[in-house]
Amino acid sequence: MTGHGQYRYVGPAELCGQAIVVDAVVAGTYAVLANWLAGREKRELAEPFTFVVALDGVLRLAPRRGEHVALAGGRDVLAAGEVRFGSAGTGWRVAEVTNQSTGYCPDPDSWPAMGRALDGLGVPHPGEFTDKVIFRRCPACGERNIVRENDFVCALCDGALPAEWNFVPS
């Protein structure tokens, strides 16, 4: 398996135990996914959904305000982020997809798990994250950081951030 394999939750502990996702879907088949998307309001379809790829390789989705950790049931994941779908003739396609999840802080090379999940559903996709987020933990203060414009400096303490992904895998 490429990448780091799986990701454990590294976000705030209080979110791990209390978050409950309402109106989520386990997209085990294209029909389940298409039916769930068809039931979304237009405004919901205009913004990305929260997603995780569970350890069983199945895609799970929730409205954007859902917490990744709740969607995953507090368990490790193969990938996490946000995905927006668009219409593709009579079906659905991925319009945008990112690894944006501050709870799991997945590396961009978590893409293969998402790609396999979408391929298994028969959903056309761009073949990679359309927006790649780079997460690093500050060795000095422990803060989770999003690296912007290749500036590997901690937003909290100005400490140097490592070039390589540094969240401990499970």
C-alpha positions in Angstrom: 0.0 0.0 0.0 1.3 3.4 -0.8 1.3 6.3 1.6 1.2 5.9 5.3 -1.5 3.2 5.1 -3.9 4.3 7.8 -4.5 7.4 9.8 -5.6 7.7 13.4 -7.6 10.6 14.8 -5.2 13.4 16.0 -7.7 16.2 16.6 -9.3 17.5 19.8 -10.1 14.6 22.2 -13.5 16.2 23.1 -14.7 15.7 19.5 -13.8 12.0 19.4 -16.4 10.9 21.9 -19.3 13.3 21.5 -19.7 13.9 17.8 -22.6 12.2 16.2 -23.2 12.3 12.4 -26.8 12.6 11.2 -27.7 11.8 7.7 -24.5 10.0 6.7 -24.3 7.3 4.2 -22.1 4.2 3.8 -21.7 4.2 0.0 -21.2 0.4 -0.5 -22.7 0.6 -4.0 -23.2 3.2 -6.7 -26.9 2.9 -6.3 -26.7 3.8 -2.6 -24.5 6.8 -3.3 -26.6 8.0 -6.2 -29.8 7.7 -4.2 -28.2 9.6 -1.2 -26.9 12.4 -3.5 -30.3 12.7 -5.3 -31.9 13.3 -1.9 -29.6 16.3 -1.1 -30.8 19.8 -1.4 -29.3 22.0 -4.2 -27.4 24.1 -1.6 -25.9 21.0 -0.1 -24.7 19.8 -3.5 -23.0 23.1 -4.1 -20.6 22.5 -1.3 -18.3 19.6 -0.5 -19.3 16.7 1.7 -17.2 15.3 4.5 -15.7 11.9 3.6 -13.7 9.1 5.1 -12.5 5.9 3.5 -12.9 3.3 6.3 -10.4 0.5 6.9 -12.7 -1.8 4.9 -12.2 0.5 1.9 -15.8 1.8 1.8 -16.5 5.4 1.3 -18.6 7.1 4.0 -20.1 10.6 3.4 -21.9 13.2 5.5 -23.0 16.8 5.1 -20.0 19.1 5.4 -20.5 20.1 9.0 -20.1 16.5 10.1 -16.9 15.6 11.9 -14.6 13.1 10.2 -14.0 11.3 13.5 -17.8 10.8 14.0 -18.2 9.6 10.4 -15.5 7.0 11.0 -17.0 6.0 14.4 -13.7 7.1 16.1 -11.7 4.5 14.2 -8.7 4.8 12.0 -9.2 5.6 8.3 -7.4 5.1 5.0 -8.3 8.6 3.8 -10.3 11.6 4.9 -11.3 15.0 3.4 -13.9 16.8 1.5 -15.5 15.9 -1.8 -18.0 17.7 -4.1 -20.0 15.8 -6.7 -21.4 17.1 -10.0 -23.7 15.6 -12.5 -22.3 13.4 -15.3 -25.0 12.8 -17.8 -27.4 10.6 -16.0 -25.0 9.9 -13.1 -22.5 11.5 -10.8 -18.8 12.4 -11.0 -16.3 13.9 -8.5 -16.0 17.6 -9.3 -13.5 18.4 -6.5 -11.8 16.3 -3.8 -9.3 17.2 -1.1 -7.6 15.6 1.9 -8.7 18.5 4.1 -9.3 16.9 7.5 -7.8 18.6 10.6 -8.9 15.6 12.7 -6.9 13.0 10.8 -4.4 15.2 9.0 -3.9 12.7 6.1 -1.0 13.1 3.7 -1.8 13.8 0.1 -0.5 10.3 -0.7 -3.7 8.9 0.9 -5.2 9.4 -2.5 -5.0 5.8 -3.7 -7.5 4.7 -1.0 -10.0 7.3 -2.2 -9.3 6.5 -5.8 -10.0 2.8 -5.1 -13.2 3.5 -3.3 -14.5 5.7 -6.1 -13.3 3.2 -8.8 -15.2 0.5 -6.9 -18.3 2.6 -7.1 -17.8 3.4 -10.7 -17.7 7.1 -10.0 -15.5 9.1 -12.5 -12.9 11.2 -10.7 -9.9 13.4 -11.5 -7.3 10.7 -10.5 -5.8 12.7 -7.6 -6.8 15.3 -5.0 -7.8 18.5 -6.8 -6.4 20.4 -3.8 -3.7 18.8 -1.7 -3.3 19.9 1.9 0.0 19.5 3.6 -0.3 18.8 7.4 2.6 18.8 9.8 2.8 18.6 13.6 5.2 21.0 15.2 8.0 19.1 17.0 8.4 22.1 19.4 4.9 22.7 20.6 2.8 19.8 19.2 0.4 22.0 17.2 -1.2 20.7 14.1 -0.4 22.9 11.1 -1.4 23.4 7.5 1.6 24.3 5.4 0.8 27.1 3.1 2.9 28.4 0.2 5.7 26.0 1.1 6.3 27.8 4.4 7.2 25.1 6.9 6.9 27.3 10.0 4.6 26.6 12.9 1.7 29.1 13.1 1.7 29.0 16.9 5.4 29.1 18.0 7.3 29.9 14.7 9.2 26.6 15.1 10.5 24.8 12.0 8.2 22.1 10.6 9.6 18.9 9.1 9.5 18.4 5.3 8.1 14.9 5.8 4.6 13.9 7.2 5.1 13.4 10.9 1.9 12.3 12.5 2.5 8.9 14.0 0.7 6.1 12.1 -1.4 3.6 14.0 
